[in-house]
Amino acid sequence: MSVINTTPMSNLDEFKALGLSDDILEAIARKGFETPSAIQRLTIPHLLSEECDIIAQAQTGTGKTAAFGLPLVQLLSARRTVPQAIVLVPTRELALQVTQELQSFNTSELAIAPIYGGASIEEQLRRLRRGVDVVVGTPGRVLDHIRRTSLDLSQISHLVLDEADEMLNMGFIEDIESIMSAMTSPHRVLLFSATMPDRIRALAEGFMHDVEHLKVESQTLTTELTNQIYFEVREGDKLDALTRIIDVEPDFYGIVFSRTKVGVDEITSRLTERGYSAEGLHGDISQSVREKILGKFRARTVNILVATDVAARGIDISNLTHVINYSLPQDSESYVHRIGRTGRAGQQGTAITFISPSEMRQFGFLRRDIKADIKLETLPTPADVVAIKRNKIKEDLFQIVQSETYTECAPMAEELLESYSPEVVLSALLRLAFNNELSESNYPEIRSINVDRKGKSCIVMAIGARDGYDCRRLVKLLKRECGLADPEINHVKVMEDYSTATIPFERARDVVQMLNGLSDQGPIAEIREQVRGTKQGRAARNSRRIAKSQEKAVTKTDRKARSAGKRQAEGSHSSEYKAPKKGRDKASKPAKPASRKLSRREQKEQRRRNR
């Protein structure tokens, strides 16, 4: 197996130099493509001019469908009998997308049919009976048709495995092996995958021959096509951070990634509660609902799609402005898959990652693995968000004035101006239209996680949710009554009957005194513990340990003394002597009286003597 790396080939910079026919070039021009991607430059000439099997390794969103679709359409001729080529994909959505892509290149009038689960099998049977040249299907449904003998693979000349690593992750590898075993005629295998796990390598070694390995390094993709930044935020502040980013981007159109289905549902519901146009996508979503959601997302009636990694596979949507990693992916390969969905077709996209304190270590490993420049940025402030919204309102008003579409409201405006000044009327209308959106106080505080934790103390306050407090109100109390600044207040937690907060060590005693001075019912605050990592904290902990050990020693001594005094007091009433355990003379130890149980005969004899 030879390996060809991604060295730019200057003589293949345009599609016309790749060996494609004039008809195919016209189809490409209609789609608006101008420059082939790296994987297309590598793959298309090999497919057109050679007979070897191919492993093409490149990330999601790099044009792999066109890389195998363009040569496939050119190499095949319409027969409309049994299939000549079959493309296996991991999801139903991807099956439809690949079919549509192949149809857009189809200058040879090939009969192309998608075969996937969740659709009517009867309709698929009728389609196969009419004759198909290219089948695009998911492994499970394709295997069903093979077992029904409704799908004939005897004349297959090309087998394409698209997103092979994802099919492995979804448990389709055994189905793929069964499908490949059913192909008895000579055929080429074209395997496309973002990663190359050992199981995929074993599949290649078992079913592929004379293999060319074409590889596009992920580093090239992640650094050139996507602007990568990250924000350090607490887990509980991630949603507020997300909404700020959406608010400052007037044309936000992106995917928000969560690791779990529960996370997708929670983020989606909280976004919609705040008035954002968002939909969620994960494995529990039915196919019909999935297609409706993606339809709305493509039409931009929904501009925020929240999804898991598996559910997002096969979503081929261009012009995304943002990809948001709400939670870190499991590995660097998944990270590259995610951010590869923006920055497509040569357009610059932005990938944003939220990092909580617990994710710092994993994020460090990820940055080292992908060797990409991910820059730390500062979140927009409430003032930034409000300023952008105000400018947007001004622009919208200007457009309405220019278009003169306000005339039907002119009589009402005149009535209002008779009673109020223009400034009052306009201010009231803005408040009516935008409520509190233009007020900075409407945006919750997002505190930095880079506060130095050394020299911190945790205080406990006997006030909680039952007293009408939440985190924001408690922070205001500490700032107003104790003179603390925002960076000095951390780890605020409000329970039903009490609250806790971490504040600077040197101010803890004064803060507690100030809080206790507010109450007529006695003390309401105390210092609970010292945060680890400070000299004072270590000294306090050491003192507590010493005091506790001394207390245990005193208690043990007192216990021994009381025990010895008790034995001495009992000495005049007992003739038995107990020597100390150490050095006890076993020979001087008195024999214990026999205490065996009498037999029934002995008991009877004893009762007789007693009588």
C-alpha angles and dihedrals in degrees: 000000000000123000125218116195127209101270108159112250110211094194091059100052094118131049092241090066094055096075098257120151124251092252091055091047089054090052090050091050090052090055090051098242114152108168128031119237122242094262090048091052090052101040109037098061091049093050093049100042106029138054100214127114115257137215109195114190117193138129128263116282098029098113101266093150092060089042091067099019099061096052092040093056090047095048098048128070126206115266102148093207122094120351119278096189137022128198117199117203132175101235140039090235092055091048090058093045094049090048092052091047093051091048090054089058095039105122093147095063092242118178105240121184133181115224115191142139122266093045129094109285090199091061089048090051091053090048093051092047090055089056132263131207099191127027120199110190152144116257097244097053093040089054090049090056092047090054090047088051087233092119117060114200096175094108101038111140099173131036117187121193106196119192090003094174091054091050086053091051091050093053098252098123095099090049090051091051090051091050093048091048089056091060107091101165123083110273142161120246118213111189119191119187139152092216134023111223120182092256091057090048090052090050090051093049092049100046107020130075135192091009128196113202112210114186136185110196115235092224091068091052099047098046102040105040104034134051103221122201136156138204127209108225137150117258092248092052097052096095092050089048090051094051091050091054091048091048095052093048107073093193100037111166113162155119123260112206124212126178097225139043090234089054091051092052093046095048092045094050093047092049093049090047087058092051101260122139102241138149131190129225128191142134096283092060112104119238095249092051090044092055091049092051093049090046091056091045093051090048088049093233080124116040100181122062117185112198147159120240095255094046091050093055110109095023102132103185121149132207096039109165097198144020112196121200097205087175127018116263120242095253144002093264091059089049091055090047090054100048091041087076091073125053092045126157090020095298119134115249134179125234115195125191126194113213121196122194092260090054097052096095094047091046090054090055091047093053090049093050099049094038091215130146103247108176127212112233136182119246118247112265123232087256090056092050094047092047092053092047091050091052090049091052090050091051092049091049091049091053091050091050092048093049092046092223093140099077095103088062095050097095092053090047091054091052092052093047090055089064104030140032119259091250093055094046094048093045091051092049092050090050090048093049100041103023107194098342091107093052118093090211088066090072116077120234117263109199123205118252091213094084111131106251095197114112096022132143131196116228126196121212126195092225125092148145091311087063092052098262129139129172094274095049092046092051090050089051092052091047096045101041102028102033095236120157125225096257090053094060117075142156094024113184125178117198129180097270105012144022137212134204137173116233136166113294095229091056099041097092093048092046091052091050091049092050093047089051090061094063129077091192098067132268116349100176139049140167107260105183145339118252114243119255103052130105090230091049093049091047091048092049092047090050090050091049092050092046091048093049091048090050090051091049092050091047091051092048092049090050092052092047092051091048092050092048090051092052091048092050090051093048095091091054098045130062093195117101123205116198122208113277094243115070094003113165104235091196092058093051108110117240116256115244115256111264103176119143117258119241121242092256092051091047090051092049091049092052090050092053091048091056 
